[in-house]
């Protein structure tokens, strides 16, 4: 009888041991909960987000957007004499354009808008030119002529200092281009002249090879 009773007492001791361990664990969880309050939906999101890292990401994104942004355009008002105003778009030039402008003139202003500045054009078209001379038989030569539309400019400048002469025309930059020959050559044409002495005539003729819009002096 002693042996079964001893085994029964040992089982009770084991149960009491595990029960005590469970109680100690529960007390530890409660103590930890008292030290740190669990997260609830009402807490601030800043408690769980690394704000410094977010600021670094936003700054990097802002720098990338500035690097890929198109050139800044500015709008200025061109006041007309009758009181009305017309909008003129002036785009900020690139650094390469600024360097080119500085090499040409320190007062240069880059104004670019294709809607306001028509593209000029100049064509080289074929022409059948008839050569005549009194007492000679006319002859024909295949030549070329220039045809196109080119731009002209009149840009007023600032008034001269201490210039009270109203009769003098105001200072301005003037430029006018014509569709005219760029490359030419000279040929000699021989005409037959029966009954003449000598029986032929020679004429020197300009033959056009290429036409282009070229400026002429108007200042």
QUIGIFEN-V663870 format. One line per field, one symbol per residue. ss: DSSP state (@ for helix, = for strand, . for the rest). phi: phi as a letter, one per 30 degrees, with the letter a starting at -180 (. if undefined). psi: psi as a letter, one per 40 degrees, with the letter a starting at -180 (. if undefined). A space follows every 10 residues. Layout:
ss->???
phi->???
psi->???
This chain:
ss->.@@@@@@@@@ @@@@@@@@@@ @@@@@@@@@@ @@@@@..... ....@@@... @@@@@@@@@@ @@@@@@@@.. ..=======. ....====== =...@@@@@@ @@@@...... .......... ========== =.......== =========. .=====.... .......... .========= ========== ==.......= ========== ======...
phi->.ddddddddd dddddddddd dddddddddd dddddbdddb eddddddccd dddddddddd dddddddcdd edccccccdc ddjdbbdbcc cddddddddd ddddadcdbc cbaddccddd abcccdbccc cbadibddbc bdbbbcblbb dbbbcdcddd dhccdddddd dacbbbcbdb dcbbbcbccc cdbdicbdda bcbcbdcdca cadbdbdbd
psi->dddddddddd dddddddddd dddddddddd dddddhhihi eeihdedehg dddddddddd dddddddeii ihiihihghi deeiihhhhh ihiidddddd ddddheeihh hhhdddhihi ihihiihhhh hihheihiii hhaiihhahi iiihhiiiii hfhehddhii iihhhhiihi hdhiihihhh hhgheihifi ihhhhhhhdi iihhiihe.
